[in-house]
Amino acid sequence: MNPWILETKGLTKQLGGKPVVNQVNLQIAKGDIYGFLGPNGAGKTTTIRMLLGLAKPTSGSIRIFGKDMKQERMAVLQKVGSLVEYPSYYGHLSGYENLEAVRRILDVPRNRIDEVLTIVRLSKDARRAVKGYSLGMKQRLGIATALLGQPELLILDEPTNGLDPAGILEIRELIKGLPQEHGVTVMISSHLLSEIDQMANRVGIIAKGRMIFQDSIAGLRRQARNRIRLSVSRPEEAWKLLLANGLETEWDGARLTVDMGSDETVAAMVSSLVHHRFEVYRVEEDAASLESIFLDITGGEGSL
């Protein structure tokens, strides 16, 4: 049985004869929070628009819930909720009234409005005019709208874009609870790597239209080149010693930085320094941030 709730093969979109999405193979399992990462202009939104039937692929295939998007588009989209860019709403209407307008189109029970307002924690503000909502509240209302039809898959394009730290925290906590509490698989695109790190269990990275990495967050971290920082006496002499011993070492005038090998290699390095009468004041691991891992994988392409 195919484990993927969403799968693309060779998904490509050309504009003006140039591929803006090029041979992308996405794989998202049921219950995932899948982070779709890449700098602005990498092809994230174009990919999402194809997944939602808003743009036609030049080539390749999309299967969602095991159904071919080209053949069974309406059956697929009935079980997909989405928030692409900023949510649309009627500012003079209340949050409840905005949801009621969409509910009538979707023809779902009226009590579903109260359910989604509870999920996004807007019940207390449901009767207020939306024009008085904060940006974070408007984003939560957008997610509530996307959840109205009880989707099995929720696709969110940059849902924390433009939010202050409090608003980002609100959206993050909301998304983290969706798979376990409500059975919703989530795909979330972002260029904020630190946010994806705190939400997602799987991640795909796209750069210049191409998928260059896809694995678990732990798998992404394994791509890191972690290093050891050393504070020692006579650092210039210690630097020369380590280089002579075949260790790739940097010296910034104060501390040494060495590519981290096995624990045994680190122990041997410290032992050698002590044997040559260097005083070792501090040994600490310099773990790579998610951002630095991204830049290593992409070769520094884009700014995040």
C-alpha positions as MATLAB code, in Angstrom:
seq = 'MNPWILETKGLTKQLGGKPVVNQVNLQIAKGDIYGFLGPNGAGKTTTIRMLLGLAKPTSGSIRIFGKDMKQERMAVLQKVGSLVEYPSYYGHLSGYENLEAVRRILDVPRNRIDEVLTIVRLSKDARRAVKGYSLGMKQRLGIATALLGQPELLILDEPTNGLDPAGILEIRELIKGLPQEHGVTVMISSHLLSEIDQMANRVGIIAKGRMIFQDSIAGLRRQARNRIRLSVSRPEEAWKLLLANGLETEWDGARLTVDMGSDETVAAMVSSLVHHRFEVYRVEEDAASLESIFLDITGGEGSL';
ca = [
       0.000    0.000    0.000;
       1.309    3.461   -0.935;
       2.122    5.307    2.322;
       1.898    8.770    0.788;
      -1.194   10.950    1.184;
       0.365   13.356   -1.342;
       2.905   12.392   -3.989;
       4.237   14.158   -7.046;
       6.501   12.705   -9.716;
       8.507   14.895  -12.057;
       6.236   17.874  -11.355;
       7.300   20.677  -13.688;
       5.960   24.121  -14.528;
       7.454   26.268  -17.270;
       6.814   29.975  -17.720;
       8.157   31.653  -20.817;
       9.938   28.455  -21.744;
      11.885   28.386  -18.468;
      11.150   25.906  -15.647;
      10.138   27.635  -12.413;
       9.380   24.212  -10.901;
      11.604   21.468  -12.266;
      11.086   17.701  -11.757;
       9.838   17.999   -8.156;
       9.059   14.743   -6.332;
       7.108   15.430   -3.123;
       6.165   12.698   -0.647;
       3.922   13.464    2.328;
       2.571   10.763    4.650;
      -0.674   10.815    6.629;
      -0.180   12.653    9.922;
       2.892   14.567    8.759;
       3.578   18.205    9.387;
       5.643   18.684    6.251;
       7.786   21.801    5.997;
       8.284   22.991    2.421;
      11.326   25.238    2.559;
      13.106   27.540    0.174;
      14.037   31.171   -0.400;
      11.567   33.564   -1.979;
      11.297   32.804   -5.680;
      12.380   29.162   -5.281;
       9.087   27.798   -6.628;
       7.167   27.058   -3.421;
       3.990   28.991   -4.220;
       3.918   27.781   -7.845;
       4.169   24.186   -6.594;
       1.351   24.759   -4.116;
      -0.842   26.338   -6.774;
      -0.408   23.218   -8.902;
      -1.272   20.983   -5.939;
      -4.500   22.952   -5.483;
      -5.460   22.922   -9.155;
      -4.888   26.669   -9.467;
      -2.103   26.211  -12.029;
      -1.672   23.523  -14.650;
       1.586   21.534  -14.620;
       3.631   21.520  -17.811;
       4.487   17.892  -17.079;
       4.584   15.370  -14.254;
       1.877   13.913  -12.032;
       0.120   14.726   -8.751;
      -1.580   12.066   -6.639;
      -3.468   13.038   -3.484;
      -5.274   10.400   -1.374;
      -4.157    7.915   -4.029;
      -6.161    9.744   -6.731;
      -4.743   11.311   -9.866;
      -5.264   15.068   -9.628;
      -5.773   15.377  -13.371;
      -8.476   12.689  -13.469;
     -10.284   13.259  -10.138;
      -9.639   16.898   -9.308;
     -12.960   17.697   -7.625;
     -13.005   14.512   -5.522;
      -9.500   15.351   -4.297;
     -10.088   19.030   -3.558;
     -13.201   18.306   -1.477;
     -10.856   16.875    1.160;
      -8.168   19.579    0.922;
      -8.155   22.860    2.815;
      -5.788   25.682    1.962;
      -4.556   29.116    2.870;
      -2.463   30.645    0.109;
      -0.856   33.998    0.868;
      -3.155   36.299    2.861;
      -6.710   35.187    3.744;
      -9.630   37.018    2.161;
     -12.458   38.226    4.362;
     -15.226   40.814    4.683;
     -13.899   43.356    7.166;
     -17.315   44.748    8.143;
     -18.625   41.278    9.028;
     -17.808   39.350   12.174;
     -15.595   36.292   12.195;
     -18.693   34.110   12.591;
     -20.452   35.811    9.663;
     -17.400   35.368    7.433;
     -17.370   31.659    8.224;
     -21.135   31.420    7.637;
     -20.706   32.829    4.124;
     -18.191   30.077    3.297;
     -20.217   27.415    5.120;
     -23.174   28.009    2.821;
     -20.978   27.489   -0.226;
     -19.506   24.291    1.209;
     -22.902   23.127    2.509;
     -21.553   21.832    5.832;
     -23.516   21.791    9.129;
     -23.756   25.127   10.943;
     -22.247   23.655   14.120;
     -19.006   23.213   12.200;
     -18.457   26.986   12.570;
     -18.306   26.684   16.352;
     -15.986   23.688   16.021;
     -13.429   25.503   13.861;
     -13.628   28.656   15.977;
     -12.728   26.499   18.976;
      -9.845   24.855   17.096;
      -8.280   28.225   16.198;
      -9.192   29.757   19.572;
     -11.380   32.566   18.222;
     -14.641   31.712   19.982;
     -14.485   34.765   22.272;
     -13.948   37.105   19.318;
     -16.368   35.414   16.916;
     -18.911   38.281   17.001;
     -16.383   41.078   16.518;
     -15.925   42.755   13.138;
     -12.898   41.253   11.403;
     -11.521   44.714   10.552;
     -10.692   45.006   14.271;
      -8.745   41.729   14.352;
      -4.971   41.625   14.702;
      -3.020   40.127   11.791;
      -2.522   36.933   13.789;
      -6.261   36.663   14.427;
      -6.951   37.154   10.719;
      -4.517   34.365    9.903;
      -6.263   32.095   12.417;
      -9.606   32.986   10.845;
      -8.110   32.030    7.474;
      -7.097   28.654    8.881;
     -10.574   28.233   10.403;
     -12.044   28.869    6.939;
      -9.702   26.251    5.457;
     -10.830   23.746    8.119;
     -14.567   24.290    7.600;
     -14.944   21.449    5.112;
     -13.230   18.968    7.489;
     -10.222   18.452    5.208;
      -7.836   15.552    5.573;
      -5.001   17.642    4.124;
      -4.321   21.291    4.946;
      -1.919   23.266    2.724;
      -0.630   26.544    4.144;
       1.540   28.957    2.176;
       3.673   31.182    4.442;
       1.036   31.364    7.239;
       3.342   33.254    9.639;
       4.530   35.816    7.078;
       4.377   39.330    8.518;
       3.341   38.248   12.012;
       4.953   39.507   15.204;
       6.516   36.949   17.603;
       3.256   36.510   19.532;
       1.309   35.872   16.324;
       3.932   33.396   15.092;
       3.669   31.502   18.377;
      -0.133   31.360   18.079;
      -0.025   29.902   14.569;
       2.794   27.498   15.453;
       0.949   26.023   18.429;
      -2.249   25.744   16.399;
      -0.538   23.857   13.551;
       1.348   21.511   15.878;
      -1.919   20.226   17.345;
      -3.760   19.551   14.073;
      -2.494   16.038   13.185;
      -2.965   14.375   16.576;
      -5.998   16.308   17.804;
      -7.945   16.604   14.549;
      -6.459   14.033   12.169;
      -5.300   16.657    9.664;
      -2.097   16.240    7.667;
      -0.371   19.593    7.162;
       1.909   20.911    4.429;
       3.349   24.286    5.331;
       5.624   26.375    3.132;
       7.991   28.872    4.672;
      11.351   30.569    4.371;
      11.583   30.754    8.197;
      13.694   27.699    8.934;
      13.600   28.168   12.700;
       9.794   28.014   12.603;
       9.711   24.838   10.520;
      12.217   23.286   12.924;
       9.740   23.798   15.767;
       6.699   22.439   13.897;
       7.547   19.900   11.225;
       8.577   16.265   11.417;
       9.524   16.092    7.720;
      10.998   18.672    5.422;
      11.564   19.274    1.730;
      13.909   21.967    0.442;
      13.467   23.569   -2.970;
      15.952   25.923   -4.606;
      15.791   27.381   -8.122;
      12.755   25.201   -8.800;
      14.477   21.927   -7.942;
      13.915   19.673   -4.925;
      17.346   19.303   -3.352;
      16.509   17.612   -0.058;
      13.646   15.592    1.431;
      13.788   13.731    4.737;
      12.983   14.032    8.422;
      14.136   17.053   10.434;
      16.617   14.695   12.117;
      17.858   13.691    8.662;
      18.371   17.354    7.816;
      20.430   17.876   10.937;
      22.601   14.898   10.030;
      23.684   16.911    6.986;
      25.401   19.358    9.298;
      29.141   19.752    9.519;
      29.365   20.170   13.290;
      32.602   21.577   14.594;
      34.564   21.838   17.831;
      35.692   25.168   19.269;
      38.786   25.209   21.487;
      40.201   27.828   23.832;
      43.860   27.016   24.499;
      47.112   28.631   25.547;
      49.421   29.736   22.725;
      46.642   29.364   20.132;
      48.815   30.109   17.091;
      51.242   27.329   18.012;
      48.329   24.966   18.753;
      46.807   25.807   15.362;
      50.052   24.892   13.602;
      50.280   21.626   15.566;
      46.758   20.545   14.622;
      47.334   21.419   10.970;
      50.548   19.380   11.048;
      48.511   16.465   12.436;
      46.204   16.626    9.408;
      43.235   18.284   11.152;
      41.379   20.990    9.199;
      41.626   23.840   11.689;
      40.757   27.544   11.655;
      42.218   30.176   13.975;
      40.491   33.551   14.401;
      43.251   35.081   16.514;
      41.753   33.771   19.734;
      39.989   30.410   19.399;
      40.494   27.348   17.248;
      37.718   25.691   15.258;
      38.133   22.090   14.118;
      35.839   19.949   11.991;
      34.285   17.464   14.386;
      35.114   13.795   13.884;
      34.283   10.910   16.180;
      34.464   11.206   19.969;
      37.719    9.256   19.788;
      39.188   11.795   17.336;
      38.260   14.681   19.624;
      39.774   12.887   22.628;
      42.993   12.201   20.707;
      43.187   15.850   19.635;
      42.859   17.119   23.224;
      45.352   14.510   24.430;
      47.876   15.638   21.810;
      47.505   19.273   22.866;
      48.011   18.389   26.524;
      50.994   16.166   25.649;
      52.636   19.136   23.913;
      52.060   21.225   27.056;
      49.211   23.367   25.819;
      46.649   24.325   28.435;
      43.116   23.504   27.224;
      40.682   25.975   28.771;
      37.483   25.090   26.977;
      36.185   22.483   24.489;
      32.673   23.028   23.098;
      30.625   21.726   20.212;
      29.587   24.326   17.654;
      26.356   22.738   16.419;
      25.220   24.004   13.049;
      21.970   25.955   12.966;
      19.216   24.932   10.589;
      19.988   28.064    8.576;
      23.658   27.152    8.151;
      22.692   23.612    7.132;
      20.372   25.077    4.486;
      23.118   27.294    3.124;
      25.516   24.327    3.007;
      22.979   22.217    1.090;
      22.103   24.963   -1.377;
      25.621   26.278   -1.707;
      24.525   29.585   -0.228;
      21.738   30.138   -2.762;
      19.182   32.655   -1.587;
      18.888   34.442    1.724;
      16.603   33.219    4.438;
];
